[in-house]
């Protein structure tokens, strides 16, 4: 969604940011907005009034790619090739395809992650019509050492969106390799954390409160009580169906002082819920020499003044550990929420996916969570129709979903992603068969998740208010008009449904207690009490 501020004077170049895809992209867009704002650009109120329209693309699956291309074409229609205007593609689709995308879509200038540090200059070039040679994509996993603990020292020379875009309190910006003088600054970087002695206590002690860490170079594009906060980038897993590591790179943690300072900055801007995002949050800290750094960081984040909720997204089941379950279920203001990417539960399918686990192991993990927090929120995604998936495998997935009683499940049909191992696997299913299996699992999931939501009728929930005066809703004839909408602790933004509130109108950003009296699908209806 394009968001902006009107230009202060006619000579100030204006830019509109359009973000596609996931919450990680939202953070990257806000980093680019911060860089541009620091370089004198103004964020335009609407794309049709901007000098430059930047589309932060998604390159995950075919549907997401199509949406991004459609957004670029729509932006090109707005500029209509006018002199002094430009459309720029950034993000995962742009990084993944580079020169190939530029050739197929001449309406847009294609930039890669290595251009982010000099984004203001790159956009000025686009406005001026200066020549530009789009990048040739490369496997970004090769840019950092294979050994995780060697990566922080090497990270300064690699452009990683969302990492190190900070300024040291009281100092001007200082350049580092691969960045621009006006936007990159040295603060506490990953290499500093390693050089401090390497202990988790030292890394956490480096932040003593707001203003003591590197100041974020980020500009929020949407105001509201919830914001994503990036923990890390990249992934070291080698799932046979996934191309993301090839263009997002090897796993790299952000130093805890950097994360804490950005969290405090968000809190000062009115954020009440932090949503921690990465490609794999369970790996946080492994490259900083502390495999349990997430367990140590979460209480510190929850203790920041103004923060009422901390939520962790993108957990890998194979890397879950008792200490992390304990912190996620037993720390005040850290919500007991588990975004677990099971992907499937049949052992044979998981091995072909280059993943671990099976139905019984996954059920055991879920049981350990609910033994500590019976009302914990648990969601997952599953891929149906993976090469070699048999009817017995599908039945095993159905057994898992039925016994797991998950709150929400995303169901995806398998499709080939170029550059992945799965493209070459035998046992490919007919597309019609895949669609039938997706429909079959989707029907089951809808039944199961609605039943799980109905199980919560009678429970008390704490709801973060995100909208007031929401209007009509399914069930209004039975329960009366709604006063607000929000989310309970077991619901993440945009993917897990919400809560319609009945009763006296609360204020935006307030957390209210309410009793669940009904549901419509996964959405709850609750009376403020």
N, C-alpha and C positions, 0 to 999 in steps of 0.2 A: 504494500500500500504506500503510495507516495505521500511524504509528509515534509513540511518545510516551514520556513520563515520568509516573509516577503523581503525582497532586496532593499538594502538601505539607500542605494543610489544607483542610477542607471548604468554606471560604468562598472559596477561589481558583477562579475560573472555569476550566473545562477545555475544550479544543478538540482535535478530531481532524482531521488533514489527510489527504485522499485525493487523490492526484495521477493524472490521466489524461494520456495523450499523450506528448509528447517530453521529451527531457532539458532543453530550455529551460524547460518547465513545472516540472521538478524544482527547478531553481534558483529559480524564482519562488515555489514553495511554501516553500522554505527561507528565502527572504527574509521571507515572511509569518510563518513560524514565529519568525524572529528578532525581528520587530517585536512579535509577540504576547508572546513570552517577556520582552522588555524592558519590556513594559507590565504584567507581573504575571500573565499567563495561564500555565497549565500545559498541556502537551501530553498528551492522554489516551492510555492504553495501548491502548484499543479504542474503536471508534466508538460502540458501544452504551452506553458509560459516560460519554461526553462531553456537556457542556452544549450545545456547538455542533459540528456536523459541517460542515467546509468542504470542498467538492469543487472542486478546481482542474480545470476542464473543458478539453476539446479541441474546436475548431471547424473542423478541417481539411477532412475529407471526411465523407460521410454515415455511414459505419460508425463513425467516431470520435465523431461527434455522438450517435449512438444509444447508444454505450457510455457517454458522459457522462450522458445523460439517464437511462439505466438506473441508473447509480451514484447520481444524485440521488434517484431514486425508492426505491432500496434504503435510502438514508440516511433518507429520510422515513418508511419503514416502521419503522426503528429508533427514531426519536423519537416516532412515532405521535401527533404533534400535541400532546404533553404540554406543559403550561405550564412555562416556564423552560428549554425546550430549543428548538433551532432548527437548520435546515439552510440553508447559505449556498452559493450558486454564485458562483465567481470564474473567472478564466481566459478563454480565447479564445471559447468558446461564449457565456459570459455577456457579454463585451464586445461581441461581434459582434451579438447579438440583443437585449440589454437588456430593455426593456419588453415586447417581444413574447414573449421567453422567460418573463418573470415572469407574463404573462397566461396562458400555456399551462401553466405549472407553478407554481401557487400554493403548492405545498408548500415551495418554496425562496425565500429572499430573494436577489435577483440584484444583485450588485455589479460595477462596472466597474473598469478600471485606475485611474481617478481616485480611487477609494475606498481604494487600497492604503495611502497615507500615513496614513490615519486608520482603519486596519483594526480596531484594538482598540475604538475608539468605535463603529464600525459593528456589531461583533459584540455589544457591550453593548446597543445599540439593538435588535438582533434578539432578544436574550434578554428584554428588557423588553417586547417587542411594540410598540415605538414605530413610528409611521407611517414609511413609506419610499416614496419615489417613485423607481422604477428609471429609469435613464438612457435617453435616446433615442440610439441609436447614431449615430456620425458617422465620416466618413472621417478617420482619425487621421493620414493623410499631410499633411493641411492644417494640422496643429498646429505644424509646424516649417517653417522657410524652405525654398524650393525649392533654393537653392544650398547644397550640403553644408557648406562652411566657415563658413556663417552659423549653422548649427544649434547648435554648442556653447554659444554665448552665449544662445540662446533656450531651451535645454533645461531650465533651472532651473524654468521655469514649466509644464513638461509632465511628467505622471506617466508614467514609463517603467519598467516592472518590471525589477528587476535593476540599475538605474543609480542611483548616488549614495546608496544605503542604507548609509551608513557613519558612523563617528564618528571625530573627530580624536583622536589619542593625547593623553591627559591632559586632555581637555575633555569637557564634557557635551554633550548633544544640542542642536542649534540648529535652529530651523525654517527652511525655505525655502518658496517659494510652492508651494501645493498639497500640503503635507505636514503631519504632526502634530508638535507640539513634542517629544514624548517619543521619537520614533523617527528623525526626519530630522536629520542633522548635516552641517556643512560640513567637507569635507576637501579633497582635490584633485578638483575637478569638471571637467567638460569645458570649461567657460568659463575656469577657471583655466589649463588647459593651453594654450588659445589665447592667453591674456594673458601667459604666461610668455615669449613670444618666438616660440613656435610651432614651433621646430625639434624634430625627433624626438630628437635628443641631449638637449635640455633636458627633454623630457617623460619620457624614460627615466631621466635623471640625478636626477629628482625623487624616485625611490625608491632609497634607499641600503641597504636591508635590512629584515628584519622589524621592524615597529614604526615605520618611518619614513613609512609611508603611511596613508591613512584606514582605520580598522579596520572590517572587514566587519560589517554587521548581518545575520547569517545564522546559522541553526541547522541543523545537519545532521540529516536525518530518518532516514537509514540509514547505519550505520557500515560501513566497508569500505575497501579499498585504492584504490578508483576514485571519482572525483567529477567531475561536469560543472562547467565554469567559463565563465561567459558573457562573450564578447568584445564583443558589440554586440547591438542589437535593430533590428527593422524591415528593410525592403528597398526599394530604389529601382527594381528591375526591374519590368517591366510584363507578365509572362507572362500570356497571355490566359486561361489556365485557373485562375489562382491568385487567391484572395481575401485571402490572408494580409496583404499590405501595407495593405489598407484598415482592418484592425483592429489590426495591430501597428505601423503607422505607417512614417514615413520612416526610412532607415538612420541609426543613431546609434551611434558607437563609444564604448566606455568608455575613460576615460583610462588609459594604461599603468600609472601608479603604482597606480591602484585595482585593476587586474587583478593586478599583481604582489603587492600586499599580501594580496589574497584567496587567491592561490596559496600564499603562505607560510603563511597561516592554515590552509589545508587540509592542507599538508604537516605542520604541527605536530600536526594531528589524526589523523595516520596515513595520509594519502592518498599513494599512490605513483604513480598515473597521473592526469594531468589530461586531461580531454576538453574541448577548446575548442569552444563551441557558439555559434551565432547563426543568423540567417536567411541570411546570406551572409558567410562569414568572409574571403573574398578581398577584400572591400571595406574591411576594417578599416584605419582611419587616414585614409581619403580625406577625411573631414570634419574631421580634425585637421591637415590640410595636409601629410600624408606618405603617399603611395600605397603605399609599401613598409614601412609601420610593422610589419606582421606579421612580415616577415623580420627586423626588428631586435628585436622582442619575444620571438620564440621562443627564441633562445639565452639570454636572461635568465631566462625561465621554466624552461628546462632546467637552469640553474645553481643553482636554489634547493635548499638542503639538504633531502634527503629525497625529492625528486622523481626518479623513475627513468624516467618516460615522459611525454612530452607528445604528444598526438594532436589533430589539427585536423579537425573535421567541417564539412560544408556548404561545399564549394568549388564555385564557378561555373566551368565550363570556359571560358567566354568571357573571364573575367578572369584566368585563369592566366597566369603570366609566368615566364620562365626563372629569374629570381632567386628566386622562391618555390619552384620545383621544386628548385633547388640547395639551399636551406636545408632543405626537407623531406626531402631524400635524403642530406644531408651533414652534419647537425648531431647531435652525440652526444646521446642521450636524447630526441631528437625522432624519432618513429617514421616511417618512409617509408610513409605511409598516405594514400590519396587517395579521399575521399568526394566523387565528382564527379557532379553532377546532370545527366546527359546528356539524360534524358527521352525522347529518340528520336534517330534518326540520319539519317532521310530529310530532305533539305533543305527540300522543300515543306512537310512537316508542321511542321518547326521554325519556318519563317517564319510559319505560321499560329498557332503558339504564341507568337509574338513573341520567338523565341530565335535564337541564331546557331549556325553550325557545320554540319557534315555528317559522314558516315562517315569520309571520308579525313582530314579535319582532326582528328577525335577520335582516330583511329588514330595519327596523327602525334604528338599529345600523349602518348598512352599509350606510344608508342615512345620518346619523349624521357625519360619517367620511368624506363622499364625499362633504358634505356641507362646510367643512373646507379645504379639500384637494381633489379637483376633480380628480387628477391624481394619487391618492394613490394606492399603490399595495395591493390587498386583495387576499389571498389564503385560501384554506381549504382542509380538507379531509372528505370524507363521507363513511359510511359503508352501503352497500346494502345487502338485504337479512337477516336482523336481525330477530330473532324469533318473529313471530306475524306480520311482515310487510305485509300489504295488498296492493292490487293494488291501492287503493285510497291513501295509504301512499306514494307509489312510485310516483304517479302523483303529490302529494303535494311536494315531493322533486324536481321533475322536474319543478314545478312552481317556487320554490325558486331559483333554479339554473338559470332559464331563466331570472327572474327579477333581480337577484343579479348582473349579469354581472361580475363575478369574473375573476381574471387574470389567476389563475391556480387552478385546483381541482384534488386531488388524490382520486381515486375510489377503494375501497377495498370490496371484498366479505366477508361476515361474515363467520367465522369459530370458533368452540369451542376452548377456551383456558382453560386448566385444572386449577381448583382452583378459577374460576370466577363464579359469580352468574348466568350469562347467560347460562352456561352449563345446568342448571336445568330448564330453562324456557320452557314452552310449545310453540306450534306453529312453530316448526322448519321447514324450507323450504327444499325441495329437492335440493341437490347440483347442479343438472342441471338447476333448476329454478334460483338458485343464480347466476350461470354463465350467464344465459340469461339476468338477470337484470343488472349484472355488464356490460355486453356488451351494453345494451340499454343506461345506464347512461353514460358510457364511450363515446359512439358515440355522445350523446348530449353535453357532456363536451367539446369534441374536437371541435365541431362546434362553441360552445359559446366562448371558450377561444381564438380560432383563430379570431373570430369576434371582441373580445375585443382588441386583439393585433392590428388588422386592424384599429380600432378606434384611435390608437395612431399615425398613419401615419400623418405627418405634424407637430407633436409635437417636441419640443426640449427636449432632455434628457441629463442628466449628466451620463457619462459612466465611470466606473472604469475599467481600462485596465488590463486584466489578462493574455493575451497572445498576442504576436506579430507574424506576418507572419503566419496566421492560415491556409492558403491554400484555396482549393476550398470550396464553400458553395452553397446551393440551391439559385438560383437567380443571380449567378455570370455573366451569359450570358447577363442579363439585366442591372446590376448595375456596373459591372466591378470587378476587383480583390479586395480582402479584405486586409486591412493593419493590422488589429488587431481584437481581440474579448474581450468582457467584459460584464458588467452587468449594467443596469440602476438602479435607486433607487427602482423601484417597483419589482426588481428581486433578490431573495435570492440565495446564492450559491447552485448549483446542482439540484434544484427542480423547478425553475421558468423560465427556458430558459435563453437566453442571447441576446447580441447585436453584430452583425457583423458590423465592422466599415470600411468605405470606405474613402480614402483620404490619407493625409500625415501620415506617421507612427509615433504614439506616443510612449512614453516610458512605460515600465511595472510599474504599480502602479499609473500612472497618471490618473486624472479625466479630461475627455474632454467633451466639449459640442458638440452635434451632432443632426442633424435633421433626424427624422425617415422618410424613403422614401419607405419602404416596410416591409413585414413580411413573414415568412414561419412558419406556425403554431404559437406558442407563441414566437418564436424567431423574433427579430426585425433586420432590416437592416437600418443603419443610416450613413449619410455623415458628417464627421467631418467638422465643420464650424468655 
